[in-house]
Amino acid sequence: MELHLLDRVVGVTREEKINEIKTSEPLMLNIGTATTVGVVTSARKNEAQVALKRPISAAIGSRVAISRRIDSRWRLIGVGVIKS
């Protein structure tokens, strides 16, 4: 998946910069109407591979909303595009 991270975290009162995605980090992915949690298996600057807990069927080129666990809540940190 190709990544496009935001500059700041959405939904928190204090301004917090977004760190790069790391390997073995849990992420919540929203693809269309489907939502699933996955673990990052490989992360590079603008690309990541994620192993999903619950498989989702999506077309190549679909857009993905990416959320990270911050202060015990899922917060939007970026978007992605499915490559393969």
PDB file of N, CA, C and O in Angstrom:
ATOM      1  N   MET A   1       0.844  -1.161   0.000  1.00  0.00           N
ATOM      2  CA  MET A   1       0.000   0.000   0.000  1.00  0.00           C
ATOM      3  C   MET A   1       0.897   1.235   0.000  1.00  0.00           C
ATOM      4  O   MET A   1       1.894   1.294   0.720  1.00  0.00           O
ATOM      5  N   GLU A   2       0.537   2.190  -0.795  1.00  0.00           N
ATOM      6  CA  GLU A   2       1.258   3.465  -0.866  1.00  0.00           C
ATOM      7  C   GLU A   2       0.713   4.383   0.227  1.00  0.00           C
ATOM      8  O   GLU A   2      -0.503   4.490   0.384  1.00  0.00           O
ATOM      9  N   LEU A   3       1.585   5.043   0.981  1.00  0.00           N
ATOM     10  CA  LEU A   3       1.184   5.859   2.128  1.00  0.00           C
ATOM     11  C   LEU A   3       1.277   7.352   1.849  1.00  0.00           C
ATOM     12  O   LEU A   3       2.161   7.818   1.130  1.00  0.00           O
ATOM     13  N   HIS A   4       0.338   8.086   2.438  1.00  0.00           N
ATOM     14  CA  HIS A   4       0.363   9.547   2.444  1.00  0.00           C
ATOM     15  C   HIS A   4      -0.039   9.974   3.856  1.00  0.00           C
ATOM     16  O   HIS A   4      -1.229  10.083   4.155  1.00  0.00           O
ATOM     17  N   LEU A   5       0.946  10.217   4.726  1.00  0.00           N
ATOM     18  CA  LEU A   5       0.660  10.579   6.108  1.00  0.00           C
ATOM     19  C   LEU A   5       0.338  12.066   6.218  1.00  0.00           C
ATOM     20  O   LEU A   5       0.873  12.891   5.478  1.00  0.00           O
ATOM     21  N   LEU A   6      -0.549  12.387   7.159  1.00  0.00           N
ATOM     22  CA  LEU A   6      -0.902  13.777   7.424  1.00  0.00           C
ATOM     23  C   LEU A   6       0.225  14.450   8.210  1.00  0.00           C
ATOM     24  O   LEU A   6       1.128  13.777   8.708  1.00  0.00           O
ATOM     25  N   ASP A   7       0.167  15.771   8.319  1.00  0.00           N
ATOM     26  CA  ASP A   7       1.172  16.499   9.094  1.00  0.00           C
ATOM     27  C   ASP A   7       0.924  16.372  10.594  1.00  0.00           C
ATOM     28  O   ASP A   7       1.866  16.247  11.376  1.00  0.00           O
ATOM     29  N   ARG A   8      -0.360  16.404  10.994  1.00  0.00           N
ATOM     30  CA  ARG A   8      -0.718  16.343  12.407  1.00  0.00           C
ATOM     31  C   ARG A   8      -1.852  15.340  12.621  1.00  0.00           C
ATOM     32  O   ARG A   8      -2.582  14.997  11.691  1.00  0.00           O
ATOM     33  N   VAL A   9      -1.981  14.877  13.870  1.00  0.00           N
ATOM     34  CA  VAL A   9      -3.024  13.914  14.229  1.00  0.00           C
ATOM     35  C   VAL A   9      -4.380  14.619  14.228  1.00  0.00           C
ATOM     36  O   VAL A   9      -4.496  15.746  14.710  1.00  0.00           O
ATOM     37  N   VAL A  10      -5.392  13.966  13.693  1.00  0.00           N
ATOM     38  CA  VAL A  10      -6.751  14.507  13.659  1.00  0.00           C
ATOM     39  C   VAL A  10      -7.495  14.062  14.914  1.00  0.00           C
ATOM     40  O   VAL A  10      -7.440  12.888  15.280  1.00  0.00           O
ATOM     41  N   GLY A  11      -8.195  14.991  15.581  1.00  0.00           N
ATOM     42  CA  GLY A  11      -9.073  14.638  16.689  1.00  0.00           C
ATOM     43  C   GLY A  11      -8.486  14.760  18.076  1.00  0.00           C
ATOM     44  O   GLY A  11      -9.105  14.289  19.030  1.00  0.00           O
ATOM     45  N   VAL A  12      -7.325  15.366  18.239  1.00  0.00           N
ATOM     46  CA  VAL A  12      -6.759  15.575  19.576  1.00  0.00           C
ATOM     47  C   VAL A  12      -6.678  17.073  19.844  1.00  0.00           C
ATOM     48  O   VAL A  12      -6.544  17.870  18.916  1.00  0.00           O
ATOM     49  N   THR A  13      -6.759  17.452  21.122  1.00  0.00           N
ATOM     50  CA  THR A  13      -6.753  18.874  21.465  1.00  0.00           C
ATOM     51  C   THR A  13      -5.370  19.494  21.309  1.00  0.00           C
ATOM     52  O   THR A  13      -5.251  20.650  20.906  1.00  0.00           O
ATOM     53  N   ARG A  14      -4.331  18.737  21.624  1.00  0.00           N
ATOM     54  CA  ARG A  14      -2.972  19.274  21.470  1.00  0.00           C
ATOM     55  C   ARG A  14      -2.439  18.906  20.088  1.00  0.00           C
ATOM     56  O   ARG A  14      -2.798  17.872  19.527  1.00  0.00           O
ATOM     57  N   GLU A  15      -1.590  19.755  19.557  1.00  0.00           N
ATOM     58  CA  GLU A  15      -1.001  19.465  18.253  1.00  0.00           C
ATOM     59  C   GLU A  15       0.088  18.418  18.419  1.00  0.00           C
ATOM     60  O   GLU A  15       0.995  18.578  19.236  1.00  0.00           O
ATOM     61  N   GLU A  16      -0.004  17.362  17.653  1.00  0.00           N
ATOM     62  CA  GLU A  16       0.952  16.265  17.746  1.00  0.00           C
ATOM     63  C   GLU A  16       1.358  15.845  16.340  1.00  0.00           C
ATOM     64  O   GLU A  16       0.508  15.523  15.510  1.00  0.00           O
ATOM     65  N   LYS A  17       2.655  15.851  16.082  1.00  0.00           N
ATOM     66  CA  LYS A  17       3.144  15.428  14.764  1.00  0.00           C
ATOM     67  C   LYS A  17       3.016  13.918  14.624  1.00  0.00           C
ATOM     68  O   LYS A  17       3.003  13.188  15.615  1.00  0.00           O
ATOM     69  N   ILE A  18       2.924  13.465  13.392  1.00  0.00           N
ATOM     70  CA  ILE A  18       2.782  12.039  13.112  1.00  0.00           C
ATOM     71  C   ILE A  18       4.149  11.456  12.790  1.00  0.00           C
ATOM     72  O   ILE A  18       4.845  11.929  11.891  1.00  0.00           O
ATOM     73  N   ASN A  19       4.525  10.419  13.538  1.00  0.00           N
ATOM     74  CA  ASN A  19       5.779   9.708  13.282  1.00  0.00           C
ATOM     75  C   ASN A  19       5.579   8.722  12.143  1.00  0.00           C
ATOM     76  O   ASN A  19       4.451   8.352  11.818  1.00  0.00           O
ATOM     77  N   GLU A  20       6.679   8.304  11.542  1.00  0.00           N
ATOM     78  CA  GLU A  20       6.624   7.309  10.466  1.00  0.00           C
ATOM     79  C   GLU A  20       6.019   6.003  10.988  1.00  0.00           C
ATOM     80  O   GLU A  20       6.105   5.702  12.178  1.00  0.00           O
ATOM     81  N   ILE A  21       5.414   5.242  10.097  1.00  0.00           N
ATOM     82  CA  ILE A  21       4.859   3.934  10.445  1.00  0.00           C
ATOM     83  C   ILE A  21       6.006   2.952  10.621  1.00  0.00           C
ATOM     84  O   ILE A  21       6.946   2.927   9.827  1.00  0.00           O
ATOM     85  N   LYS A  22       5.916   2.128  11.690  1.00  0.00           N
ATOM     86  CA  LYS A  22       6.981   1.179  12.008  1.00  0.00           C
ATOM     87  C   LYS A  22       6.499  -0.256  11.814  1.00  0.00           C
ATOM     88  O   LYS A  22       5.301  -0.534  11.863  1.00  0.00           O
ATOM     89  N   THR A  23       7.440  -1.152  11.596  1.00  0.00           N
ATOM     90  CA  THR A  23       7.126  -2.573  11.475  1.00  0.00           C
ATOM     91  C   THR A  23       6.546  -3.085  12.792  1.00  0.00           C
ATOM     92  O   THR A  23       6.966  -2.649  13.864  1.00  0.00           O
ATOM     93  N   SER A  24       5.592  -3.999  12.722  1.00  0.00           N
ATOM     94  CA  SER A  24       4.850  -4.628  13.827  1.00  0.00           C
ATOM     95  C   SER A  24       3.983  -3.653  14.621  1.00  0.00           C
ATOM     96  O   SER A  24       3.643  -3.920  15.774  1.00  0.00           O
ATOM     97  N   GLU A  25       3.632  -2.548  14.019  1.00  0.00           N
ATOM     98  CA  GLU A  25       2.719  -1.582  14.638  1.00  0.00           C
ATOM     99  C   GLU A  25       1.286  -1.924  14.224  1.00  0.00           C
ATOM    100  O   GLU A  25       1.037  -2.172  13.045  1.00  0.00           O
ATOM    101  N   PRO A  26       0.336  -1.944  15.170  1.00  0.00           N
ATOM    102  CA  PRO A  26      -1.061  -2.195  14.795  1.00  0.00           C
ATOM    103  C   PRO A  26      -1.692  -0.939  14.191  1.00  0.00           C
ATOM    104  O   PRO A  26      -1.484   0.169  14.685  1.00  0.00           O
ATOM    105  N   LEU A  27      -2.460  -1.122  13.126  1.00  0.00           N
ATOM    106  CA  LEU A  27      -3.164  -0.020  12.468  1.00  0.00           C
ATOM    107  C   LEU A  27      -4.599  -0.445  12.190  1.00  0.00           C
ATOM    108  O   LEU A  27      -4.871  -1.626  11.971  1.00  0.00           O
ATOM    109  N   MET A  28      -5.515   0.515  12.198  1.00  0.00           N
ATOM    110  CA  MET A  28      -6.879   0.235  11.775  1.00  0.00           C
ATOM    111  C   MET A  28      -7.033   0.804  10.370  1.00  0.00           C
ATOM    112  O   MET A  28      -6.670   1.951  10.110  1.00  0.00           O
ATOM    113  N   LEU A  29      -7.575  -0.008   9.470  1.00  0.00           N
ATOM    114  CA  LEU A  29      -7.741   0.392   8.076  1.00  0.00           C
ATOM    115  C   LEU A  29      -9.220   0.409   7.720  1.00  0.00           C
ATOM    116  O   LEU A  29      -9.943  -0.543   8.015  1.00  0.00           O
ATOM    117  N   ASN A  30      -9.670   1.485   7.090  1.00  0.00           N
ATOM    118  CA  ASN A  30     -11.035   1.600   6.583  1.00  0.00           C
ATOM    119  C   ASN A  30     -10.957   1.660   5.070  1.00  0.00           C
ATOM    120  O   ASN A  30     -10.393   2.589   4.493  1.00  0.00           O
ATOM    121  N   ILE A  31     -11.537   0.644   4.437  1.00  0.00           N
ATOM    122  CA  ILE A  31     -11.520   0.545   2.981  1.00  0.00           C
ATOM    123  C   ILE A  31     -12.977   0.490   2.535  1.00  0.00           C
ATOM    124  O   ILE A  31     -13.652  -0.521   2.734  1.00  0.00           O
ATOM    125  N   GLY A  32     -13.459   1.565   1.936  1.00  0.00           N
ATOM    126  CA  GLY A  32     -14.880   1.629   1.600  1.00  0.00           C
ATOM    127  C   GLY A  32     -15.692   1.593   2.883  1.00  0.00           C
ATOM    128  O   GLY A  32     -15.506   2.438   3.759  1.00  0.00           O
ATOM    129  N   THR A  33     -16.596   0.619   3.003  1.00  0.00           N
ATOM    130  CA  THR A  33     -17.393   0.486   4.227  1.00  0.00           C
ATOM    131  C   THR A  33     -16.805  -0.541   5.181  1.00  0.00           C
ATOM    132  O   THR A  33     -17.311  -0.703   6.292  1.00  0.00           O
ATOM    133  N   ALA A  34     -15.760  -1.230   4.780  1.00  0.00           N
ATOM    134  CA  ALA A  34     -15.155  -2.278   5.606  1.00  0.00           C
ATOM    135  C   ALA A  34     -14.088  -1.691   6.533  1.00  0.00           C
ATOM    136  O   ALA A  34     -13.347  -0.782   6.158  1.00  0.00           O
ATOM    137  N   THR A  35     -14.029  -2.236   7.753  1.00  0.00           N
ATOM    138  CA  THR A  35     -13.029  -1.823   8.735  1.00  0.00           C
ATOM    139  C   THR A  35     -12.342  -3.060   9.271  1.00  0.00           C
ATOM    140  O   THR A  35     -13.000  -4.051   9.589  1.00  0.00           O
ATOM    141  N   THR A  36     -11.024  -3.012   9.374  1.00  0.00           N
ATOM    142  CA  THR A  36     -10.272  -4.125   9.932  1.00  0.00           C
ATOM    143  C   THR A  36      -9.000  -3.602  10.583  1.00  0.00           C
ATOM    144  O   THR A  36      -8.542  -2.495  10.299  1.00  0.00           O
ATOM    145  N   VAL A  37      -8.446  -4.421  11.457  1.00  0.00           N
ATOM    146  CA  VAL A  37      -7.176  -4.096  12.109  1.00  0.00           C
ATOM    147  C   VAL A  37      -6.107  -4.975  11.484  1.00  0.00           C
ATOM    148  O   VAL A  37      -6.366  -6.122  11.121  1.00  0.00           O
ATOM    149  N   GLY A  38      -4.918  -4.436  11.364  1.00  0.00           N
ATOM    150  CA  GLY A  38      -3.808  -5.198  10.807  1.00  0.00           C
ATOM    151  C   GLY A  38      -2.509  -4.823  11.486  1.00  0.00           C
ATOM    152  O   GLY A  38      -2.435  -3.836  12.218  1.00  0.00           O
ATOM    153  N   VAL A  39      -1.481  -5.627  11.235  1.00  0.00           N
ATOM    154  CA  VAL A  39      -0.150  -5.386  11.785  1.00  0.00           C
ATOM    155  C   VAL A  39       0.797  -5.151  10.618  1.00  0.00           C
ATOM    156  O   VAL A  39       0.787  -5.902   9.643  1.00  0.00           O
ATOM    157  N   VAL A  40       1.610  -4.112  10.717  1.00  0.00           N
ATOM    158  CA  VAL A  40       2.556  -3.770   9.656  1.00  0.00           C
ATOM    159  C   VAL A  40       3.653  -4.825   9.610  1.00  0.00           C
ATOM    160  O   VAL A  40       4.335  -5.059  10.608  1.00  0.00           O
ATOM    161  N   THR A  41       3.824  -5.462   8.455  1.00  0.00           N
ATOM    162  CA  THR A  41       4.872  -6.479   8.299  1.00  0.00           C
ATOM    163  C   THR A  41       6.123  -5.900   7.668  1.00  0.00           C
ATOM    164  O   THR A  41       7.222  -6.410   7.885  1.00  0.00           O
ATOM    165  N   SER A  42       5.968  -4.840   6.888  1.00  0.00           N
ATOM    166  CA  SER A  42       7.108  -4.195   6.242  1.00  0.00           C
ATOM    167  C   SER A  42       6.765  -2.725   6.049  1.00  0.00           C
ATOM    168  O   SER A  42       5.702  -2.395   5.523  1.00  0.00           O
ATOM    169  N   ALA A  43       7.667  -1.840   6.475  1.00  0.00           N
ATOM    170  CA  ALA A  43       7.412  -0.407   6.350  1.00  0.00           C
ATOM    171  C   ALA A  43       8.622   0.296   5.765  1.00  0.00           C
ATOM    172  O   ALA A  43       9.748   0.126   6.234  1.00  0.00           O
ATOM    173  N   ARG A  44       8.375   1.084   4.737  1.00  0.00           N
ATOM    174  CA  ARG A  44       9.382   1.963   4.149  1.00  0.00           C
ATOM    175  C   ARG A  44       8.819   3.369   4.184  1.00  0.00           C
ATOM    176  O   ARG A  44       7.722   3.578   4.702  1.00  0.00           O
ATOM    177  N   LYS A  45       9.534   4.327   3.653  1.00  0.00           N
ATOM    178  CA  LYS A  45       9.115   5.729   3.771  1.00  0.00           C
ATOM    179  C   LYS A  45       7.683   5.971   3.286  1.00  0.00           C
ATOM    180  O   LYS A  45       6.865   6.501   4.038  1.00  0.00           O
ATOM    181  N   ASN A  46       7.372   5.599   2.062  1.00  0.00           N
ATOM    182  CA  ASN A  46       6.043   5.869   1.510  1.00  0.00           C
ATOM    183  C   ASN A  46       5.300   4.601   1.120  1.00  0.00           C
ATOM    184  O   ASN A  46       4.412   4.641   0.268  1.00  0.00           O
ATOM    185  N   GLU A  47       5.649   3.485   1.728  1.00  0.00           N
ATOM    186  CA  GLU A  47       5.031   2.216   1.373  1.00  0.00           C
ATOM    187  C   GLU A  47       5.022   1.297   2.586  1.00  0.00           C
ATOM    188  O   GLU A  47       5.957   1.309   3.387  1.00  0.00           O
ATOM    189  N   ALA A  48       3.963   0.499   2.720  1.00  0.00           N
ATOM    190  CA  ALA A  48       3.880  -0.455   3.826  1.00  0.00           C
ATOM    191  C   ALA A  48       3.088  -1.677   3.388  1.00  0.00           C
ATOM    192  O   ALA A  48       2.206  -1.596   2.533  1.00  0.00           O
ATOM    193  N   GLN A  49       3.424  -2.812   3.996  1.00  0.00           N
ATOM    194  CA  GLN A  49       2.645  -4.034   3.827  1.00  0.00           C
ATOM    195  C   GLN A  49       2.016  -4.343   5.177  1.00  0.00           C
ATOM    196  O   GLN A  49       2.675  -4.267   6.214  1.00  0.00           O
ATOM    197  N   VAL A  50       0.731  -4.693   5.153  1.00  0.00           N
ATOM    198  CA  VAL A  50      -0.010  -4.925   6.385  1.00  0.00           C
ATOM    199  C   VAL A  50      -0.678  -6.289   6.318  1.00  0.00           C
ATOM    200  O   VAL A  50      -1.338  -6.615   5.331  1.00  0.00           O
ATOM    201  N   ALA A  51      -0.505  -7.092   7.380  1.00  0.00           N
ATOM    202  CA  ALA A  51      -1.198  -8.380   7.503  1.00  0.00           C
ATOM    203  C   ALA A  51      -2.506  -8.119   8.246  1.00  0.00           C
ATOM    204  O   ALA A  51      -2.492  -7.712   9.408  1.00  0.00           O
ATOM    205  N   LEU A  52      -3.629  -8.352   7.582  1.00  0.00           N
ATOM    206  CA  LEU A  52      -4.934  -8.047   8.157  1.00  0.00           C
ATOM    207  C   LEU A  52      -5.422  -9.164   9.064  1.00  0.00           C
ATOM    208  O   LEU A  52      -5.216 -10.341   8.769  1.00  0.00           O
ATOM    209  N   LYS A  53      -6.076  -8.797  10.177  1.00  0.00           N
ATOM    210  CA  LYS A  53      -6.674  -9.789  11.083  1.00  0.00           C
ATOM    211  C   LYS A  53      -7.905 -10.408  10.425  1.00  0.00           C
ATOM    212  O   LYS A  53      -8.144 -11.610  10.540  1.00  0.00           O
ATOM    213  N   ARG A  54      -8.682  -9.573   9.733  1.00  0.00           N
ATOM    214  CA  ARG A  54      -9.858 -10.038   9.003  1.00  0.00           C
ATOM    215  C   ARG A  54      -9.692  -9.602   7.557  1.00  0.00           C
ATOM    216  O   ARG A  54      -9.624  -8.404   7.282  1.00  0.00           O
ATOM    217  N   PRO A  55      -9.625 -10.546   6.628  1.00  0.00           N
ATOM    218  CA  PRO A  55      -9.397 -10.194   5.221  1.00  0.00           C
ATOM    219  C   PRO A  55     -10.515  -9.321   4.652  1.00  0.00           C
ATOM    220  O   PRO A  55     -11.680  -9.445   5.032  1.00  0.00           O
ATOM    221  N   ILE A  56     -10.134  -8.444   3.742  1.00  0.00           N
ATOM    222  CA  ILE A  56     -11.082  -7.560   3.063  1.00  0.00           C
ATOM    223  C   ILE A  56     -10.846  -7.675   1.566  1.00  0.00           C
ATOM    224  O   ILE A  56      -9.705  -7.736   1.108  1.00  0.00           O
ATOM    225  N   SER A  57     -11.922  -7.704   0.820  1.00  0.00           N
ATOM    226  CA  SER A  57     -11.824  -7.724  -0.634  1.00  0.00           C
ATOM    227  C   SER A  57     -11.925  -6.285  -1.137  1.00  0.00           C
ATOM    228  O   SER A  57     -12.926  -5.606  -0.910  1.00  0.00           O
ATOM    229  N   ALA A  58     -10.870  -5.829  -1.825  1.00  0.00           N
ATOM    230  CA  ALA A  58     -10.854  -4.460  -2.350  1.00  0.00           C
ATOM    231  C   ALA A  58     -10.085  -4.445  -3.664  1.00  0.00           C
ATOM    232  O   ALA A  58      -9.171  -5.243  -3.872  1.00  0.00           O
ATOM    233  N   ALA A  59     -10.461  -3.545  -4.528  1.00  0.00           N
ATOM    234  CA  ALA A  59      -9.807  -3.428  -5.834  1.00  0.00           C
ATOM    235  C   ALA A  59      -8.477  -2.695  -5.704  1.00  0.00           C
ATOM    236  O   ALA A  59      -8.298  -1.853  -4.824  1.00  0.00           O
ATOM    237  N   ILE A  60      -7.551  -3.029  -6.595  1.00  0.00           N
ATOM    238  CA  ILE A  60      -6.286  -2.304  -6.653  1.00  0.00           C
ATOM    239  C   ILE A  60      -6.601  -0.856  -7.018  1.00  0.00           C
ATOM    240  O   ILE A  60      -7.397  -0.597  -7.921  1.00  0.00           O
ATOM    241  N   GLY A  61      -5.984   0.073  -6.323  1.00  0.00           N
ATOM    242  CA  GLY A  61      -6.254   1.490  -6.529  1.00  0.00           C
ATOM    243  C   GLY A  61      -7.265   2.058  -5.547  1.00  0.00           C
ATOM    244  O   GLY A  61      -7.512   3.264  -5.538  1.00  0.00           O
ATOM    245  N   SER A  62      -7.858   1.192  -4.711  1.00  0.00           N
ATOM    246  CA  SER A  62      -8.808   1.670  -3.703  1.00  0.00           C
ATOM    247  C   SER A  62      -8.088   2.512  -2.661  1.00  0.00           C
ATOM    248  O   SER A  62      -6.926   2.270  -2.335  1.00  0.00           O
ATOM    249  N   ARG A  63      -8.803   3.509  -2.144  1.00  0.00           N
ATOM    250  CA  ARG A  63      -8.224   4.365  -1.115  1.00  0.00           C
ATOM    251  C   ARG A  63      -8.521   3.793   0.271  1.00  0.00           C
ATOM    252  O   ARG A  63      -9.565   3.182   0.500  1.00  0.00           O
ATOM    253  N   VAL A  64      -7.574   4.007   1.188  1.00  0.00           N
ATOM    254  CA  VAL A  64      -7.640   3.441   2.534  1.00  0.00           C
ATOM    255  C   VAL A  64      -7.421   4.559   3.547  1.00  0.00           C
ATOM    256  O   VAL A  64      -6.486   5.346   3.404  1.00  0.00           O
ATOM    257  N   ALA A  65      -8.277   4.637   4.577  1.00  0.00           N
ATOM    258  CA  ALA A  65      -8.046   5.550   5.696  1.00  0.00           C
ATOM    259  C   ALA A  65      -7.238   4.788   6.742  1.00  0.00           C
ATOM    260  O   ALA A  65      -7.595   3.667   7.104  1.00  0.00           O
ATOM    261  N   ILE A  66      -6.150   5.388   7.229  1.00  0.00           N
ATOM    262  CA  ILE A  66      -5.239   4.720   8.160  1.00  0.00           C
ATOM    263  C   ILE A  66      -5.324   5.402   9.520  1.00  0.00           C
ATOM    264  O   ILE A  66      -5.163   6.618   9.624  1.00  0.00           O
ATOM    265  N   SER A  67      -5.582   4.604  10.571  1.00  0.00           N
ATOM    266  CA  SER A  67      -5.664   5.132  11.932  1.00  0.00           C
ATOM    267  C   SER A  67      -4.677   4.421  12.834  1.00  0.00           C
ATOM    268  O   SER A  67      -4.373   3.243  12.646  1.00  0.00           O
ATOM    269  N   ARG A  68      -4.177   5.162  13.825  1.00  0.00           N
ATOM    270  CA  ARG A  68      -3.211   4.642  14.802  1.00  0.00           C
ATOM    271  C   ARG A  68      -3.812   4.827  16.196  1.00  0.00           C
ATOM    272  O   ARG A  68      -4.584   5.757  16.430  1.00  0.00           O
ATOM    273  N   ARG A  69      -3.451   3.936  17.113  1.00  0.00           N
ATOM    274  CA  ARG A  69      -3.922   4.023  18.493  1.00  0.00           C
ATOM    275  C   ARG A  69      -3.140   5.125  19.214  1.00  0.00           C
ATOM    276  O   ARG A  69      -1.931   5.000  19.412  1.00  0.00           O
ATOM    277  N   ILE A  70      -3.825   6.200  19.604  1.00  0.00           N
ATOM    278  CA  ILE A  70      -3.211   7.310  20.328  1.00  0.00           C
ATOM    279  C   ILE A  70      -4.114   7.642  21.509  1.00  0.00           C
ATOM    280  O   ILE A  70      -5.300   7.914  21.323  1.00  0.00           O
ATOM    281  N   ASP A  71      -3.564   7.621  22.723  1.00  0.00           N
ATOM    282  CA  ASP A  71      -4.329   7.889  23.954  1.00  0.00           C
ATOM    283  C   ASP A  71      -5.558   6.986  24.055  1.00  0.00           C
ATOM    284  O   ASP A  71      -6.654   7.460  24.355  1.00  0.00           O
ATOM    285  N   SER A  72      -5.380   5.703  23.810  1.00  0.00           N
ATOM    286  CA  SER A  72      -6.409   4.660  23.897  1.00  0.00           C
ATOM    287  C   SER A  72      -7.597   4.868  22.944  1.00  0.00           C
ATOM    288  O   SER A  72      -8.683   4.340  23.182  1.00  0.00           O
ATOM    289  N   ARG A  73      -7.391   5.633  21.875  1.00  0.00           N
ATOM    290  CA  ARG A  73      -8.412   5.802  20.830  1.00  0.00           C
ATOM    291  C   ARG A  73      -7.747   5.716  19.466  1.00  0.00           C
ATOM    292  O   ARG A  73      -6.560   6.010  19.319  1.00  0.00           O
ATOM    293  N   TRP A  74      -8.524   5.311  18.471  1.00  0.00           N
ATOM    294  CA  TRP A  74      -8.007   5.271  17.105  1.00  0.00           C
ATOM    295  C   TRP A  74      -8.106   6.664  16.514  1.00  0.00           C
ATOM    296  O   TRP A  74      -9.182   7.263  16.507  1.00  0.00           O
ATOM    297  N   ARG A  75      -6.980   7.191  16.011  1.00  0.00           N
ATOM    298  CA  ARG A  75      -6.928   8.533  15.434  1.00  0.00           C
ATOM    299  C   ARG A  75      -6.437   8.463  13.992  1.00  0.00           C
ATOM    300  O   ARG A  75      -5.502   7.726  13.681  1.00  0.00           O
ATOM    301  N   LEU A  76      -7.071   9.229  13.121  1.00  0.00           N
ATOM    302  CA  LEU A  76      -6.694   9.272  11.710  1.00  0.00           C
ATOM    303  C   LEU A  76      -5.296   9.858  11.565  1.00  0.00           C
ATOM    304  O   LEU A  76      -5.012  10.940  12.078  1.00  0.00           O
ATOM    305  N   ILE A  77      -4.413   9.128  10.852  1.00  0.00           N
ATOM    306  CA  ILE A  77      -3.045   9.621  10.651  1.00  0.00           C
ATOM    307  C   ILE A  77      -2.689   9.756   9.175  1.00  0.00           C
ATOM    308  O   ILE A  77      -1.665  10.354   8.844  1.00  0.00           O
ATOM    309  N   GLY A  78      -3.513   9.213   8.285  1.00  0.00           N
ATOM    310  CA  GLY A  78      -3.173   9.319   6.873  1.00  0.00           C
ATOM    311  C   GLY A  78      -4.096   8.505   5.990  1.00  0.00           C
ATOM    312  O   GLY A  78      -5.070   7.907   6.446  1.00  0.00           O
ATOM    313  N   VAL A  79      -3.758   8.503   4.711  1.00  0.00           N
ATOM    314  CA  VAL A  79      -4.502   7.733   3.720  1.00  0.00           C
ATOM    315  C   VAL A  79      -3.515   6.897   2.921  1.00  0.00           C
ATOM    316  O   VAL A  79      -2.313   7.161   2.915  1.00  0.00           O
ATOM    317  N   GLY A  80      -4.038   5.904   2.260  1.00  0.00           N
ATOM    318  CA  GLY A  80      -3.196   5.052   1.433  1.00  0.00           C
ATOM    319  C   GLY A  80      -3.935   4.634   0.181  1.00  0.00           C
ATOM    320  O   GLY A  80      -5.140   4.846   0.049  1.00  0.00           O
ATOM    321  N   VAL A  81      -3.196   4.040  -0.730  1.00  0.00           N
ATOM    322  CA  VAL A  81      -3.758   3.505  -1.967  1.00  0.00           C
ATOM    323  C   VAL A  81      -3.247   2.080  -2.111  1.00  0.00           C
ATOM    324  O   VAL A  81      -2.044   1.840  -2.018  1.00  0.00           O
ATOM    325  N   ILE A  82      -4.157   1.129  -2.338  1.00  0.00           N
ATOM    326  CA  ILE A  82      -3.774  -0.271  -2.482  1.00  0.00           C
ATOM    327  C   ILE A  82      -3.036  -0.456  -3.798  1.00  0.00           C
ATOM    328  O   ILE A  82      -3.531  -0.082  -4.862  1.00  0.00           O
ATOM    329  N   LYS A  83      -1.839  -1.040  -3.711  1.00  0.00           N
ATOM    330  CA  LYS A  83      -1.023  -1.245  -4.911  1.00  0.00           C
ATOM    331  C   LYS A  83      -1.132  -2.669  -5.436  1.00  0.00           C
ATOM    332  O   LYS A  83      -1.221  -2.868  -6.648  1.00  0.00           O
ATOM    333  N   SER A  84      -1.128  -3.663  -4.553  1.00  0.00           N
ATOM    334  CA  SER A  84      -1.255  -5.056  -5.000  1.00  0.00           C
ATOM    335  C   SER A  84      -1.704  -5.940  -3.870  1.00  0.00           C
ATOM    336  O   SER A  84      -1.867  -7.146  -4.056  1.00  0.00           O
TER     337      SER A  84
END
